[in-house]
Amino acid sequence: MNHQALSSFIWSIADLLRGDYKRSDFGKVILPFTVLRRLDCVLESTKPAVLAEFAARTQQGLKPDSFLTAKTQCPFYNTSPLDLTRLLGDQDNIRQNLYAYVQAFSPAARDIFERFDFYAQVERLAKAGLLYLVLKKFANIDLHPDAVDNGQMGLAFEELIRKFAEDSNETAGEHFTPREVIRLMVNLLFIEDDDVLTPGNAVVRTLYDPTAGTGGMLSMAREYLLQHNPDARLTLFGQELNDESFAICKADMLIKGQPVGNIVVGNTLSDDGHGARKFDYMLSNPPFGVEWKKVEKEVRKEAADKGFAGRFGPGLPRVSDGSMLFLLHLISKMRPAVDGGSRIGIVLNGSPLFTGGAGSGESEIRRYVLENDLVEAIIGLPADMFYNTGISTYIWILSNKKPEDRKGWVQLIDGSSFWQKMRKSLGSKRKEMSDEHIAEITRLFGDFAEADQAIVLDAHGKEVSRSLMLSGASAPIAPEGGKVRVVPISRVFRNQDFGYTTITVERPLRDEHGQIILGSKGKQKGKPQADSALRDTENVPLSDDIAAYFKREVQPHAPDAWIDEAKSKVGYEIPFNRHFYVFEPPRSLHTIDEELQTVSASIVKMLGGLAE
């Protein structure tokens, strides 16, 4: 069963709820019952053995947990003789029996239903006379991993969450990331680690997501690694704020056999659930443009008290957008390079690239990551890739164990043209990346070279083909009357290329006669006084000599100007789009006139046909 069919079937259960539930509340019923049926199916085959083992160990006075998980071969169990099918046999007592069944789960699994506030929904369903009907629907669907694998189950959960979020005017982007974006991030995260991907190497690694959602990033990274190296072991860690998403993620980890204690609930910025722990790999898609006012007190206190010994030493961004706080949080979790180092993949919107001038929190954070040589690459994604926003998004790849040829350099890749139109839009998501697109971007990253894209157009301006080529290579030949457009796709820069010094240029204050006014007291005595109305700033690239720049660019226009060196500040910005902008000259008036004549003639002809 594919995830669309599964989600459609589950969604059909909503027909039972109409009238008694608002559409925005459907998820409060459907999501926990889906998880319950999933766990129920997983335990079905081992139920007799578990019950026998439970009776025997209880009689012996032993704590049965380890014995029962050995029977289920997964880190949870249920000691009730009931299951969803048997619950249907006693319709009069179905509510009490369902409570007893859920209470018989092991503590970690039972916590999942507490996070869903499951019992409140059971009471509501029972009062509406719907509990038996809903339970019967779920008892008739097979959600065992052999019938619906973890990938399909994850997609189904995300599809349902998206629908519920739309109905309640919430933002689905806070819950999950498109799967093709995750696949690209995972590719880029592991591409340089041959020892991890080589079959037969029994390596042990850790992966962390501080905004875990339903666990999609964690699951896909694990699947990717196991496909390449079945002997590798990837232990997953995460934290999630939303209770429902946390419950789904925890259930997924239980079924995968992952230690569920590694997935914690809470706000990552104000209450780090993993303390001083370091990780080998990290992935995250923090919410875009979400303010951090609710945790401002805790964040500012940590920054002030701990400085660089804490998470936020480099600086704090403006309160209106907390995404760079998650970037700093991940950096604080990097394993020291001497201990093997770490690699990070994080999705950010455009503002972390350039928001804030020299000395601002955002600029200081960029300065920290660039001067410490942590940024490997930034990949621009196509617009309309996410479910809740059409804004531009970027994948940042960071590492404190760069290969030698990458040290001191940052690669920018423009992936905005790597997309295909979806057959059916999902919210704001109208585009998707194919496997070929993912492979091409991965190859561009792996090659670590400058490259262009050659777009061949025919005589009518219609695209014939497009191909990648290393910069300097010969472009393909255009058909007769056509042309070839060459646009940059990959560019490589030194870290300091993104740095600049903001200098303050002062000009003298003059009296009504045009005479320069001199200071009369203290350190300013005898010195020209600055006219604040004429004050200006200039951004001087770090590669330029400031004195030479001032003499070349400023003094020819303002011979009486000087630099107030006390106000000079170093800043960093990454003007991503500027490096990939290609000017297209406007069409000639003659061409436009010809097109207008053609269109006018066509309209006249159609009108003539109507008159007949």
matplotlib code that plots the C-alpha trace (Angstrom):
import matplotlib.pyplot as plt

x = [0.0, 1.5, 1.3, -1.4, -3.7, -3.0, -3.6, -6.7, -8.0, -7.2, -8.7, -11.9, -12.4, -13.0, -16.4, -17.4, -16.3, -18.1, -20.7, -19.2, -15.8, -14.5, -12.2, -9.3, -9.8, -9.8, -6.1, -6.7, -8.4, -6.9, -3.2, -3.2, -5.4, -3.0, -0.1, -2.0, -2.9, 0.7, 2.0, -0.8, 0.2, 3.9, 3.1, 0.5, 2.8, 4.5, 1.4, 1.1, 4.8, 4.7, 1.7, 3.2, 6.6, 4.8, 2.9, 6.0, 8.2, 5.6, 5.1, 8.8, 8.7, 11.1, 10.9, 9.7, 10.8, 14.0, 12.4, 9.4, 11.4, 13.4, 10.2, 8.9, 12.4, 11.6, 12.0, 8.3, 5.6, 1.9, 0.9, -2.9, -4.5, -6.5, -5.7, -7.8, -9.6, -10.5, -11.7, -14.5, -15.9, -17.2, -18.9, -20.6, -17.3, -15.1, -14.1, -12.9, -11.2, -9.4, -8.1, -6.8, -5.2, -3.3, -2.2, -0.7, 1.9, 5.5, 6.1, 7.8, 4.9, 2.3, 3.9, 3.1, -0.6, -0.3, 1.3, -1.6, -4.0, -5.6, -7.9, -9.7, -10.4, -11.6, -14.1, -15.3, -15.8, -17.6, -20.0, -20.7, -21.3, -18.4, -15.7, -16.7, -17.1, -13.7, -12.0, -13.5, -12.2, -8.7, -8.9, -9.5, -6.3, -2.9, -0.2, 2.5, 5.9, 5.9, 2.7, 3.5, 7.2, 8.6, 9.1, 5.5, 4.2, 6.2, 4.9, 1.3, 1.7, 3.2, 0.4, -2.2, -0.4, -0.3, -4.1, -4.9, -2.5, -4.2, -7.7, -6.5, -4.6, -1.3, 1.9, 2.8, 6.4, 6.9, 6.3, 8.2, 10.5, 9.8, 11.4, 13.4, 15.1, 15.9, 17.4, 19.6, 20.8, 21.6, 23.6, 25.6, 26.1, 27.6, 29.4, 32.8, 32.9, 34.0, 34.7, 31.0, 29.6, 32.0, 30.2, 31.7, 32.9, 31.1, 31.2, 29.1, 27.9, 25.4, 22.9, 21.0, 18.0, 17.1, 13.8, 12.9, 9.2, 7.9, 11.5, 11.6, 15.2, 16.4, 14.7, 15.9, 19.5, 19.4, 17.9, 20.4, 23.4, 22.1, 21.5, 25.2, 26.6, 24.4, 27.1, 27.0, 25.1, 23.6, 22.1, 19.5, 18.9, 16.3, 14.2, 10.8, 8.5, 5.2, 3.6, 1.9, 4.9, 7.0, 4.6, 4.8, 8.6, 8.9, 6.6, 8.7, 11.9, 10.3, 9.5, 13.0, 14.5, 16.2, 16.6, 13.5, 15.2, 17.3, 14.1, 13.1, 10.3, 10.7, 12.0, 15.6, 16.6, 15.5, 15.9, 18.6, 17.5, 20.9, 23.1, 26.8, 26.5, 28.3, 27.3, 28.9, 26.2, 23.4, 20.4, 17.7, 15.0, 14.1, 11.0, 11.4, 11.1, 9.7, 10.4, 12.1, 10.6, 9.1, 12.6, 14.4, 15.1, 16.7, 18.7, 20.1, 21.0, 22.9, 24.7, 25.6, 26.6, 28.4, 29.6, 31.5, 31.4, 27.7, 25.8, 25.3, 28.7, 29.2, 26.1, 22.3, 20.1, 17.1, 14.2, 11.9, 13.9, 15.4, 16.7, 20.4, 20.0, 19.5, 22.6, 24.6, 23.0, 24.1, 27.6, 27.9, 27.1, 30.0, 32.5, 36.0, 38.0, 40.6, 37.9, 36.6, 34.7, 31.2, 29.1, 25.9, 23.1, 20.5, 17.8, 17.5, 15.7, 17.5, 17.8, 20.7, 22.8, 22.7, 20.5, 22.2, 25.1, 28.6, 28.5, 25.0, 24.2, 23.6, 26.8, 28.8, 27.4, 28.4, 31.8, 32.2, 31.3, 33.4, 36.5, 36.5, 36.2, 33.0, 31.0, 31.6, 28.8, 25.4, 22.9, 20.1, 16.9, 14.0, 11.1, 7.8, 9.5, 8.0, 4.4, 3.9, 6.0, 7.1, 10.2, 13.7, 15.4, 19.0, 20.8, 24.0, 26.6, 29.0, 32.0, 34.9, 36.7, 37.0, 39.1, 42.3, 41.2, 38.1, 39.9, 39.6, 36.9, 33.1, 31.2, 27.9, 25.6, 22.5, 20.0, 17.0, 16.6, 16.8, 13.1, 10.1, 6.5, 4.3, 1.3, -0.7, 0.3, 0.3, -0.3, 2.5, 4.5, 4.3, 7.8, 9.8, 13.3, 13.7, 16.4, 18.4, 18.3, 19.5, 22.3, 23.4, 23.6, 25.4, 27.9, 28.5, 29.2, 31.5, 33.4, 34.1, 34.6, 33.1, 30.6, 28.0, 24.8, 24.5, 20.9, 20.3, 17.5, 16.0, 15.2, 11.9, 13.5, 12.2, 14.5, 16.0, 18.4, 20.5, 23.7, 26.3, 29.9, 32.9, 33.8, 36.0, 34.7, 33.3, 29.6, 27.4, 26.6, 23.1, 20.8, 20.5, 18.9, 19.1, 21.5, 23.2, 22.8, 25.5, 24.6, 26.7, 25.7, 28.6, 31.1, 33.9, 35.1, 37.6, 36.1, 37.4, 35.7, 32.5, 34.1, 34.3, 35.1, 32.4, 34.3, 32.6, 33.5, 33.3, 33.3, 33.9, 31.2, 31.3, 29.9, 27.8, 30.9, 32.1, 34.9, 35.7, 34.6, 37.4, 36.9, 37.8, 38.0, 39.6, 40.8, 38.9, 40.6, 42.0, 40.5, 37.8, 34.3, 32.2, 29.0, 26.6, 24.4, 27.3, 28.3, 28.4, 29.7, 31.6, 32.0, 35.6, 36.3, 38.8, 41.0, 41.4, 43.7, 41.5, 43.8, 44.2, 40.4, 39.7, 42.2, 40.8, 37.1, 36.3, 38.9, 38.4, 34.8, 35.3, 38.9, 38.1, 36.8, 38.5, 37.9, 36.7, 38.7, 37.0, 33.8, 35.2, 33.6, 34.2, 31.1, 30.3, 27.5, 26.9, 25.3, 24.3, 22.0, 24.6, 27.0, 24.5, 22.8, 23.1, 22.0, 19.6, 19.4, 15.8, 14.4, 14.8, 11.8, 11.8, 11.3, 8.5, 6.8, 6.9, 5.3, 2.6, 1.8, 1.6, -0.7, -2.9, -3.3, -4.3, -6.9, -8.4, -8.6, -10.4, -12.9, -13.5, -14.4, -16.9, -18.6, -19.2]
y = [0.0, 3.4, 6.4, 8.2, 5.2, 4.8, 8.4, 8.5, 5.4, 6.9, 10.2, 8.5, 7.8, 11.6, 11.0, 9.3, 12.4, 15.0, 16.9, 15.8, 17.2, 20.3, 19.5, 21.1, 18.5, 15.4, 14.9, 14.6, 11.3, 10.0, 10.4, 8.5, 5.8, 5.3, 5.0, 2.6, 0.4, 0.5, -0.7, -3.2, -4.8, -4.9, -6.9, -9.2, -12.1, -12.2, -11.7, -15.4, -15.6, -12.3, -13.3, -16.6, -15.0, -12.2, -14.8, -16.9, -14.0, -12.4, -15.7, -15.8, -12.3, -11.0, -7.7, -8.8, -5.9, -7.3, -10.7, -9.3, -7.1, -10.1, -11.8, -8.9, -8.2, -4.5, -2.1, -2.1, -4.6, -4.9, -7.3, -7.2, -10.3, -7.8, -6.2, -3.9, -6.9, -8.5, -5.1, -5.2, -8.4, -6.5, -3.4, -2.5, -2.2, -1.0, 2.2, 0.6, -2.2, 0.3, 2.1, -1.2, -2.1, 1.1, 1.0, -2.4, -1.0, -0.5, 3.0, 4.4, 3.4, 4.5, 8.0, 8.4, 8.3, 10.7, 13.2, 12.8, 13.4, 10.2, 9.5, 12.8, 11.8, 8.3, 10.0, 12.3, 9.5, 7.4, 10.2, 10.7, 7.0, 6.8, 4.9, 1.4, 2.6, 4.4, 1.4, -1.0, 1.1, 0.9, -2.7, -3.6, -2.0, -3.7, -1.2, -3.7, -2.6, -5.5, -4.1, -0.4, 0.3, 3.1, 5.4, 5.1, 5.4, 8.6, 10.1, 9.2, 10.9, 14.0, 14.1, 13.9, 16.5, 18.9, 18.5, 19.1, 22.1, 23.7, 23.1, 24.8, 27.6, 26.3, 26.1, 22.6, 23.7, 23.5, 19.8, 18.4, 18.8, 17.5, 14.1, 15.0, 17.9, 15.4, 13.0, 15.8, 16.8, 13.2, 12.8, 15.9, 14.9, 11.5, 12.1, 12.7, 9.9, 6.8, 4.8, 5.1, 4.2, 1.3, -2.1, -4.2, -1.4, -1.8, 1.8, 3.4, 7.0, 9.4, 11.6, 14.5, 16.7, 19.5, 20.1, 16.5, 16.8, 13.4, 12.0, 12.1, 13.4, 10.9, 8.0, 8.8, 9.3, 5.9, 4.2, 5.8, 4.7, 1.1, 0.9, 1.7, -0.2, -2.7, -3.1, 0.5, 1.5, 5.0, 6.0, 8.6, 11.6, 14.4, 17.0, 18.2, 20.9, 19.8, 17.0, 15.3, 15.3, 14.1, 11.2, 10.1, 10.4, 8.4, 5.7, 5.5, 5.2, 2.4, 0.4, 0.9, -0.4, 2.9, 4.0, 6.2, 8.0, 9.7, 11.6, 14.3, 16.8, 20.5, 23.7, 23.2, 26.8, 27.3, 23.7, 21.7, 18.1, 16.7, 18.8, 18.6, 15.7, 15.9, 14.2, 13.0, 14.2, 16.8, 17.7, 20.3, 22.4, 25.0, 27.1, 30.0, 33.5, 32.5, 34.9, 33.7, 36.2, 33.4, 32.1, 35.4, 35.6, 32.1, 32.6, 36.0, 34.7, 31.8, 34.1, 36.5, 34.0, 31.4, 33.3, 31.0, 28.3, 28.1, 27.9, 31.6, 33.2, 34.5, 36.7, 36.8, 37.6, 39.9, 38.5, 38.3, 35.3, 32.6, 30.3, 31.4, 30.3, 26.8, 27.1, 28.1, 25.3, 22.7, 24.2, 23.8, 20.1, 19.5, 16.8, 18.3, 17.7, 15.8, 13.3, 12.8, 16.1, 16.6, 17.6, 19.6, 20.1, 22.8, 24.4, 28.2, 31.0, 33.8, 36.2, 34.5, 35.1, 38.9, 40.3, 42.8, 45.1, 45.0, 44.4, 43.1, 39.7, 38.1, 39.5, 38.3, 34.8, 34.7, 36.1, 33.3, 30.4, 31.8, 32.8, 29.4, 27.8, 25.9, 26.5, 24.0, 24.9, 26.7, 25.3, 27.5, 25.5, 26.1, 28.3, 26.6, 23.5, 23.7, 23.1, 26.4, 28.9, 29.9, 31.9, 31.1, 28.4, 27.3, 24.2, 25.1, 22.3, 22.9, 20.9, 21.1, 18.4, 19.8, 17.9, 19.6, 21.0, 22.6, 24.3, 28.1, 27.9, 28.0, 26.6, 28.2, 26.1, 27.6, 24.7, 27.0, 25.5, 21.8, 21.0, 19.6, 20.6, 18.5, 16.8, 18.1, 21.0, 20.4, 23.7, 26.1, 23.2, 23.2, 21.9, 18.8, 17.5, 14.3, 11.7, 13.1, 16.6, 15.4, 13.4, 16.4, 18.7, 16.0, 15.6, 19.4, 19.4, 16.3, 17.8, 21.0, 23.0, 26.0, 25.0, 26.6, 25.5, 25.7, 26.3, 25.8, 27.8, 27.4, 30.2, 30.8, 31.1, 27.7, 25.6, 22.6, 21.2, 22.1, 20.6, 21.2, 22.0, 23.0, 26.7, 27.4, 24.4, 25.0, 25.6, 23.4, 24.7, 26.3, 25.3, 27.7, 30.9, 29.8, 30.7, 29.3, 30.9, 30.1, 30.7, 30.1, 27.1, 26.5, 29.1, 28.8, 31.6, 32.1, 32.7, 36.3, 37.1, 37.6, 39.9, 43.7, 46.6, 49.2, 52.6, 55.8, 58.7, 62.1, 65.5, 68.8, 71.0, 74.5, 77.8, 80.1, 81.5, 78.1, 78.0, 74.7, 74.6, 73.4, 71.8, 74.0, 71.5, 68.2, 65.8, 67.6, 70.9, 72.2, 69.3, 69.7, 68.8, 66.3, 67.3, 64.5, 65.5, 64.6, 61.4, 58.3, 54.7, 52.6, 48.8, 48.0, 44.3, 42.7, 42.0, 45.7, 48.1, 50.6, 53.6, 52.8, 52.3, 55.6, 57.5, 55.8, 55.8, 58.7, 61.5, 62.3, 63.2, 64.6, 65.9, 67.1, 63.8, 61.5, 58.1, 57.9, 54.7, 54.3, 53.4, 50.9, 47.4, 44.1, 42.5, 39.4, 38.8, 36.2, 37.9, 34.6, 35.9, 38.5, 35.7, 34.0, 36.9, 37.0, 40.1, 39.5, 42.4, 43.5, 42.4, 44.9, 47.1, 45.6, 42.1, 43.2, 45.1, 42.0, 39.9, 42.5, 42.5, 38.7, 38.6, 41.4, 39.6, 36.4, 38.3, 40.0, 36.6, 35.0, 38.0, 37.5, 33.9, 34.8, 37.4, 34.7]
z = [0.0, -1.0, 1.3, -0.8, -0.6, 3.1, 4.0, 1.8, 3.7, 7.1, 6.0, 5.1, 8.8, 9.1, 7.5, 10.8, 12.8, 10.8, 12.9, 16.2, 15.5, 13.7, 10.7, 12.6, 15.4, 13.2, 13.8, 17.6, 16.9, 13.7, 14.6, 17.9, 16.6, 13.6, 16.0, 18.2, 15.3, 14.1, 17.5, 17.7, 14.4, 15.3, 18.5, 17.1, 16.2, 19.5, 21.7, 22.9, 23.8, 25.6, 27.7, 28.7, 29.6, 31.6, 33.6, 34.3, 35.3, 37.4, 39.3, 39.9, 41.3, 38.6, 36.8, 33.4, 31.1, 29.6, 29.1, 27.3, 25.0, 24.1, 23.0, 21.0, 19.6, 19.9, 22.8, 23.8, 24.7, 25.9, 28.6, 28.0, 26.4, 24.3, 21.0, 18.7, 17.1, 20.4, 21.8, 19.2, 20.8, 23.9, 22.6, 25.9, 27.7, 24.9, 26.6, 29.8, 27.9, 25.6, 28.6, 30.1, 26.8, 26.5, 30.1, 29.5, 27.2, 28.5, 29.9, 26.8, 24.6, 27.1, 27.2, 23.5, 24.1, 27.1, 24.7, 22.3, 25.2, 24.0, 26.9, 26.5, 22.9, 23.9, 26.3, 23.6, 21.1, 23.6, 24.5, 20.8, 20.2, 17.8, 19.7, 18.4, 14.8, 14.8, 16.4, 14.0, 11.0, 12.4, 13.3, 9.7, 8.3, 8.3, 9.4, 10.1, 8.8, 6.3, 4.8, 5.2, 5.5, 7.7, 4.8, 3.6, 7.2, 7.6, 4.4, 5.5, 8.9, 7.2, 4.7, 7.5, 9.6, 6.6, 6.0, 9.7, 9.9, 6.9, 8.5, 11.7, 10.0, 11.5, 9.5, 8.3, 7.8, 11.5, 11.3, 8.4, 5.4, 1.8, 1.4, -1.6, 0.3, 3.1, 0.5, -0.9, 2.6, 3.6, 0.4, 1.1, 4.8, 4.1, 0.7, 2.2, 4.7, 2.8, 5.9, 7.0, 3.6, 2.8, 3.2, 5.9, 8.1, 11.5, 12.3, 15.1, 14.6, 16.1, 14.3, 16.0, 14.9, 17.4, 15.5, 14.9, 14.0, 13.1, 12.7, 8.9, 8.7, 11.3, 9.6, 6.1, 7.2, 8.9, 5.8, 3.5, 5.6, 6.0, 2.2, 1.6, 4.6, 6.4, 9.0, 10.1, 13.3, 13.4, 16.8, 16.5, 18.9, 18.7, 20.4, 19.5, 20.9, 19.5, 21.5, 18.6, 16.4, 19.3, 19.9, 16.3, 16.2, 19.4, 18.1, 14.9, 17.0, 19.1, 16.0, 14.6, 17.9, 18.7, 22.3, 22.9, 25.7, 22.9, 21.7, 24.2, 24.3, 24.9, 23.5, 22.3, 22.7, 26.3, 27.5, 25.8, 26.2, 25.4, 27.6, 26.8, 24.4, 21.0, 17.8, 14.6, 12.2, 12.6, 10.5, 11.0, 9.4, 12.1, 11.6, 9.2, 10.5, 13.9, 16.8, 19.9, 22.3, 24.5, 25.3, 25.1, 28.9, 29.0, 25.8, 26.8, 30.2, 28.8, 26.3, 29.1, 31.7, 29.6, 26.5, 24.2, 26.8, 26.1, 22.8, 21.9, 22.4, 18.8, 19.0, 19.0, 16.0, 16.2, 18.1, 15.0, 13.6, 15.7, 12.9, 13.5, 17.1, 16.0, 13.8, 16.9, 18.9, 16.3, 16.2, 20.0, 19.5, 17.1, 18.2, 18.4, 15.2, 17.2, 18.2, 14.6, 14.1, 12.9, 9.8, 9.8, 7.3, 8.1, 6.0, 6.4, 4.6, 2.9, 5.8, 7.6, 4.5, 4.6, 7.4, 9.7, 9.2, 10.6, 14.3, 14.4, 15.9, 12.5, 11.1, 14.1, 13.7, 10.0, 11.0, 13.6, 11.2, 8.3, 10.3, 12.0, 8.5, 9.3, 6.2, 3.4, 1.0, 0.7, -1.8, -3.1, -3.5, -6.0, -4.8, -3.9, -2.5, 1.0, 2.0, 3.9, 2.1, -1.3, -0.1, -1.1, 1.0, 1.3, 2.7, 4.7, 5.0, 7.9, 9.0, 11.4, 9.5, 6.0, 3.4, 2.7, -0.7, 0.9, 3.8, 3.7, 0.9, 0.6, -2.3, -3.4, -5.6, -7.3, -7.4, -8.2, -11.7, -10.5, -10.3, -12.0, -11.7, -9.4, -10.8, -7.9, -5.7, -1.9, -0.2, -1.3, -2.6, -6.5, -7.3, -6.5, -7.2, -9.1, -8.3, -11.3, -9.8, -6.5, -8.1, -10.2, -7.1, -5.2, -8.0, -8.1, -4.4, -4.7, -7.6, -5.6, -8.8, -10.5, -13.1, -15.5, -17.0, -20.8, -21.9, -25.7, -27.2, -30.7, -33.1, -31.3, -27.9, -26.8, -24.6, -26.5, -23.8, -20.8, -19.6, -16.9, -17.8, -15.9, -16.1, -19.1, -21.1, -24.6, -24.7, -27.0, -30.5, -30.9, -33.7, -36.7, -35.5, -31.9, -29.1, -26.0, -22.6, -20.1, -16.5, -13.4, -11.2, -8.9, -7.6, -5.0, -2.8, 0.0, 3.4, 3.6, 0.3, 2.3, 4.8, 4.8, 7.1, 7.5, 7.8, 8.9, 6.6, 8.2, 6.7, 8.5, 10.0, 8.5, 9.6, 7.6, 5.9, 4.8, 7.4, 9.1, 12.8, 15.1, 18.5, 21.5, 24.4, 25.4, 22.7, 20.1, 20.6, 17.3, 15.3, 12.6, 14.0, 12.1, 10.4, 11.2, 8.2, 5.9, 7.7, 5.5, 5.6, 3.1, 3.1, 2.2, 1.3, 3.7, 0.7, 0.1, 1.9, 3.7, 3.1, -0.6, -0.9, 0.8, -1.4, -4.6, -3.9, -1.5, -1.6, -5.3, -4.4, -0.9, -0.5, 3.0, 4.3, 6.9, 8.5, 12.1, 12.9, 16.3, 14.5, 12.1, 12.3, 10.5, 9.1, 6.9, 4.4, 1.8, -1.3, -2.8, -5.6, -6.7, -7.7, -9.9, -11.5, -15.3, -17.1, -19.9, -22.4, -23.2, -26.5, -29.4, -30.2, -33.7, -32.2, -29.9, -32.8, -34.9, -32.1, -31.6, -35.3, -35.4, -32.3, -33.7, -37.0, -35.2, -33.1, -36.3, -38.0, -35.0, -34.8, -38.5, -38.0, -35.3, -37.6, -40.2]

ax = plt.figure().add_subplot(projection="3d")
ax.plot(x, y, z, "-o")
ax.set_aspect("equal")
plt.show()
